[in-house]
């Protein structure tokens, strides 16, 4: 791909290259989210799982792994930790005993509001100078970037 297509004017400094900018801002976002959630003893993936379960009520363990775009073996570890903290519970599906249904507990529901607020605070801190339209554009562009759950940075 032509470097000029990836930069504004084709003569951008090395540190202003898209890859470096994304890496820097991504690392900052990751660090801030981790700090915000560590007070609740949650990792970002655990927080994301809790938020998703809060939205859905309950869902199959495989569907949750797919929604979070994590390997099923990684999902087991995430759920083991959340279950040990009594934030979620897994139970067998009555219609298919091989399938586990994951549901947020009352304790998980109480922590959910704090988790959402912590993420909102980080986003406001990072993106507060952007207009709602700019945030929507940024979100749309980031969703189009090619990444894979098998990349080292995507495993927890």
Residue frames relative to the residue before (quaternion, step in Angstrom):
aa qw qx qy qz dx dy dz
X 1.0000 0.0000 0.0000 0.0000 0.00 0.00 0.00
X 0.5225 -0.6480 0.4699 0.2937 3.55 -1.03 0.83
X 0.4890 -0.6833 0.4612 0.2850 3.60 -0.77 1.08
X 0.6203 0.5672 -0.3523 0.4117 3.60 1.02 -0.72
X 0.6206 0.5411 -0.3498 0.4469 3.60 1.10 -0.58
X 0.7109 0.4615 -0.2532 0.4665 3.59 1.13 -0.60
X 0.7229 0.3499 -0.2298 0.5497 3.59 1.25 -0.17
X 0.6476 -0.5425 0.3700 0.3865 3.53 -1.23 0.43
X 0.8428 0.0969 -0.0070 0.5294 3.56 0.74 -1.02
X 0.5593 -0.6301 0.3888 0.3727 3.60 1.19 0.16
X 0.7430 0.3329 -0.2029 0.5441 3.61 1.24 -0.17
X 0.2635 0.7883 -0.5070 0.2283 3.56 1.02 0.83
X 0.5495 -0.6094 0.4576 0.3425 3.55 -1.10 0.70
X 0.6803 -0.5271 0.3336 0.3849 3.53 -1.19 0.65
X 0.7107 0.4671 -0.2745 0.4487 3.60 0.88 -0.87
X 0.6509 0.4895 -0.3180 0.4854 3.57 1.28 -0.17
X 0.3971 0.7026 -0.4880 0.3325 3.58 1.26 0.19
X 0.6344 -0.5808 0.3590 0.3623 3.56 -1.04 0.77
X 0.6559 0.5280 -0.3196 0.4347 3.58 0.88 -0.90
X 0.6890 0.4654 -0.2825 0.4785 3.57 0.92 -0.88
X 0.6325 0.5211 -0.3369 0.4636 3.59 1.00 -0.76
X 0.6638 0.4899 -0.3076 0.4741 3.59 0.92 -0.88
X 0.6433 0.5227 -0.3276 0.4535 3.58 0.96 -0.84
X 0.6753 0.4965 -0.2989 0.4561 3.59 0.88 -0.91
X 0.7184 0.4362 -0.2573 0.4770 3.56 0.79 -1.00
X 0.6200 0.5355 -0.3372 0.4638 3.58 1.09 -0.68
X 0.6536 0.5015 -0.3099 0.4746 3.57 0.98 -0.84
X 0.6424 0.5135 -0.3228 0.4684 3.58 1.01 -0.78
X 0.6524 0.5034 -0.3145 0.4713 3.59 0.94 -0.86
X 0.6434 0.5232 -0.3185 0.4592 3.57 0.93 -0.89
X 0.6683 0.5063 -0.2965 0.4572 3.57 0.88 -0.95
X 0.6822 0.4867 -0.2917 0.4612 3.59 0.91 -0.89
X 0.6449 0.5016 -0.3222 0.4783 3.59 0.98 -0.81
X 0.6403 0.5253 -0.3275 0.4548 3.60 0.93 -0.86
X 0.6634 0.4968 -0.3033 0.4702 3.60 0.91 -0.91
X 0.6630 0.5166 -0.3095 0.4448 3.57 0.94 -0.87
X 0.7429 0.4148 -0.2234 0.4755 3.59 0.99 -0.81
X 0.5643 0.6256 -0.4015 0.3591 3.60 1.11 -0.47
X 0.5724 0.5823 -0.3767 0.4374 3.59 1.17 -0.43
X 0.7030 0.3976 -0.2440 0.5368 3.56 1.28 -0.42
X 0.4278 -0.7145 0.4286 0.3505 3.55 1.40 0.09
X 0.4966 0.6236 -0.4390 0.4145 3.55 0.99 0.92
X 0.3401 -0.6679 0.6135 0.2487 3.53 -1.23 0.57
X 0.6756 -0.4794 0.3398 0.4453 3.61 -1.17 0.23
X 0.6688 0.4843 -0.3202 0.4643 3.62 0.91 -0.77
X 0.6293 0.5135 -0.3425 0.4721 3.59 1.00 -0.69
X 0.6452 0.5158 -0.3112 0.4699 3.57 1.00 -0.84
X 0.6476 0.5134 -0.3113 0.4692 3.56 0.99 -0.85
X 0.6405 0.5166 -0.3220 0.4683 3.59 0.97 -0.84
X 0.6508 0.5176 -0.3140 0.4582 3.57 0.95 -0.87
X 0.6536 0.5068 -0.3077 0.4704 3.58 0.95 -0.89
X 0.6638 0.5003 -0.3100 0.4615 3.59 0.90 -0.86
X 0.6650 0.4835 -0.3038 0.4814 3.58 0.96 -0.81
X 0.6081 0.5468 -0.3471 0.4590 3.57 1.11 -0.61
X 0.6698 0.4854 -0.2907 0.4809 3.58 1.09 -0.70
X 0.7707 0.3922 -0.1917 0.4641 3.56 0.92 -0.93
X 0.4511 -0.6609 0.4712 0.3711 3.59 1.16 -0.53
X 0.7129 -0.3069 0.2231 0.5897 3.54 0.61 -1.13
X 0.0270 0.7929 -0.6085 0.0162 3.54 -1.23 0.41
X 0.6329 -0.5256 0.4067 0.3971 3.52 -1.28 0.32
X 0.6003 -0.5915 0.4045 0.3552 3.55 -1.10 0.73
X 0.6601 0.4973 -0.3133 0.4677 3.62 0.96 -0.79
X 0.6433 0.5120 -0.3219 0.4694 3.58 1.01 -0.77
X 0.6283 0.5272 -0.3292 0.4679 3.57 1.06 -0.73
X 0.6370 0.5174 -0.3198 0.4735 3.59 0.97 -0.86
X 0.6638 0.4968 -0.3045 0.4688 3.58 0.95 -0.86
X 0.6600 0.5134 -0.3108 0.4519 3.59 0.93 -0.86
X 0.7154 0.4132 -0.2415 0.5091 3.57 1.08 -0.74
X 0.3392 -0.7681 0.4679 0.2758 3.56 1.36 -0.14
X 0.4768 0.6242 -0.4749 0.3968 3.56 0.85 1.06
X 0.5947 -0.5523 0.4484 0.3744 3.52 -1.22 0.52
X 0.5879 -0.6008 0.4006 0.3646 3.62 -0.98 0.73
X 0.6363 0.5217 -0.3465 0.4505 3.63 1.02 -0.65
X 0.6221 0.5092 -0.3303 0.4945 3.60 1.12 -0.64
X 0.6221 0.5540 -0.3329 0.4419 3.57 1.03 -0.82
X 0.6123 0.5532 -0.3456 0.4468 3.59 1.01 -0.80
X 0.6697 0.5006 -0.2977 0.4608 3.59 0.91 -0.88
X 0.6336 0.5235 -0.3237 0.4689 3.56 0.98 -0.85
X 0.7102 0.4603 -0.2618 0.4640 3.56 0.84 -0.98
X 0.5826 0.5652 -0.3768 0.4463 3.59 1.07 -0.63
X 0.6854 0.4784 -0.2824 0.4708 3.58 0.92 -0.93
X 0.6665 0.4913 -0.3051 0.4705 3.60 0.94 -0.84
X 0.6546 0.5003 -0.3114 0.4736 3.57 1.04 -0.74
X 0.6291 0.5301 -0.3324 0.4613 3.60 1.02 -0.77
X 0.6905 0.4433 -0.2614 0.5083 3.58 1.13 -0.67
X 0.4273 -0.7360 0.4167 0.3196 3.59 1.34 0.04
X 0.4105 0.7163 -0.4625 0.3232 3.56 1.12 0.70
X 0.7670 0.1050 -0.0765 0.6283 3.57 1.26 -0.49
X 0.1584 -0.7522 0.6227 0.1461 3.51 -1.33 0.20
X 0.2359 -0.7385 0.6156 0.1413 3.52 -1.19 0.69
X 0.0377 0.7765 -0.6285 0.0225 3.51 -1.03 0.79
X 0.5791 -0.5870 0.4411 0.3542 3.53 -1.20 0.54
X 0.4606 -0.6386 0.5425 0.2929 3.52 -1.11 0.73
X 0.4633 -0.7111 0.4566 0.2670 3.60 -0.69 1.05
X 0.7062 0.4544 -0.2691 0.4717 3.58 1.08 -0.66
X 0.7792 0.1028 -0.0662 0.6147 3.61 1.26 -0.35
X 0.2941 -0.8160 0.4762 0.1444 3.57 -0.04 1.32
X 0.6020 0.5543 -0.3689 0.4408 3.63 1.18 -0.28
X 0.6828 0.4946 -0.2598 0.4708 3.57 1.21 -0.49
X 0.2294 -0.7579 0.5964 0.1313 3.57 -1.06 0.85
X 0.2263 -0.7289 0.6315 0.1363 3.53 -1.08 0.83
X 0.1903 -0.7753 0.5962 0.0850 3.56 -0.90 0.98
X 0.0058 0.7969 -0.6026 0.0407 3.56 -0.88 0.99
X 0.4792 -0.6402 0.5171 0.3051 3.53 -1.15 0.66
X 0.3627 -0.7237 0.5450 0.2182 3.59 -1.03 0.78
X 0.6877 -0.4323 0.3552 0.4626 3.57 -1.28 0.02
X 0.6391 0.5132 -0.3278 0.4699 3.61 1.00 -0.79
X 0.6459 0.5175 -0.3077 0.4694 3.55 1.02 -0.84
X 0.6405 0.5306 -0.3141 0.4579 3.54 1.02 -0.81
X 0.6345 0.5202 -0.3261 0.4696 3.60 1.04 -0.74
X 0.6908 0.4654 -0.2727 0.4815 3.58 0.99 -0.83
X 0.5387 0.6622 -0.3827 0.3534 3.57 1.17 -0.57
X 0.6625 0.5022 -0.3179 0.4560 3.61 0.84 -0.89
X 0.6585 0.4986 -0.3065 0.4731 3.59 0.98 -0.82
X 0.6347 0.5299 -0.3206 0.4621 3.56 1.04 -0.78
X 0.6514 0.5101 -0.3072 0.4703 3.57 0.91 -0.92
X 0.6715 0.4996 -0.3004 0.4574 3.57 0.90 -0.91
X 0.6276 0.5359 -0.3359 0.4539 3.59 1.00 -0.78
X 0.6659 0.4805 -0.2982 0.4866 3.58 0.95 -0.85
X 0.6274 0.5323 -0.3289 0.4635 3.60 0.98 -0.80
X 0.6484 0.5204 -0.3168 0.4565 3.59 0.95 -0.86
X 0.6502 0.4997 -0.3159 0.4772 3.59 0.95 -0.85
X 0.6682 0.4968 -0.3079 0.4604 3.58 0.89 -0.88
X 0.6433 0.5128 -0.3280 0.4643 3.59 0.97 -0.78
X 0.6378 0.5287 -0.3139 0.4638 3.56 1.01 -0.83
X 0.7417 0.4228 -0.2315 0.4664 3.58 0.89 -0.91
X 0.8225 0.2638 -0.0922 0.4953 3.58 0.88 -0.94
X 0.3504 0.7911 -0.4494 0.2222 3.57 1.29 0.12
X 0.6741 0.4870 -0.3040 0.4648 3.61 1.11 -0.52
X 0.6026 0.5416 -0.3643 0.4592 3.58 1.27 -0.10
X 0.4863 -0.6335 0.5103 0.3189 3.55 -1.14 0.63
X 0.6543 -0.4925 0.3769 0.4328 3.61 -1.21 0.29
X 0.6338 0.5260 -0.3288 0.4620 3.59 1.04 -0.73
X 0.6583 0.5000 -0.3115 0.4686 3.59 0.97 -0.82
X 0.6212 0.5271 -0.3346 0.4735 3.58 1.04 -0.76
X 0.6565 0.5047 -0.3105 0.4668 3.59 0.93 -0.87
X 0.6443 0.5118 -0.3161 0.4722 3.59 0.99 -0.81
X 0.6516 0.5108 -0.3135 0.4649 3.58 0.91 -0.92
X 0.6431 0.5207 -0.3199 0.4614 3.59 0.91 -0.91
X 0.6703 0.5102 -0.2948 0.4511 3.57 0.87 -0.94
X 0.6669 0.4922 -0.2987 0.4730 3.56 0.96 -0.84
X 0.6587 0.5080 -0.3158 0.4564 3.60 0.91 -0.86
X 0.6386 0.5336 -0.3280 0.4472 3.58 1.04 -0.70
X 0.6741 0.4978 -0.2871 0.4641 3.58 1.19 -0.47
X 0.5351 0.6305 -0.4111 0.3837 3.61 1.23 -0.23
X 0.4362 -0.7124 0.4981 0.2328 3.56 -0.95 0.94
X 0.1921 0.7247 -0.6448 0.1491 3.55 -0.74 1.14
X 0.2534 -0.7557 0.5864 0.1447 3.52 -1.31 0.32
X 0.5337 -0.6310 0.4570 0.3290 3.55 -1.08 0.69
X 0.6267 0.5454 -0.3372 0.4427 3.60 1.23 -0.27
X 0.4870 0.6520 -0.4480 0.3702 3.59 1.24 -0.03
X 0.6204 -0.5981 0.3476 0.3694 3.62 -0.93 0.82
X 0.6689 0.5038 -0.3190 0.4438 3.63 0.94 -0.75
X 0.6785 0.5020 -0.2900 0.4511 3.59 1.21 -0.38
X 0.6239 0.5055 -0.3602 0.4749 3.59 1.22 0.14
X 0.1645 -0.7998 0.5732 0.0681 3.57 -0.92 0.87
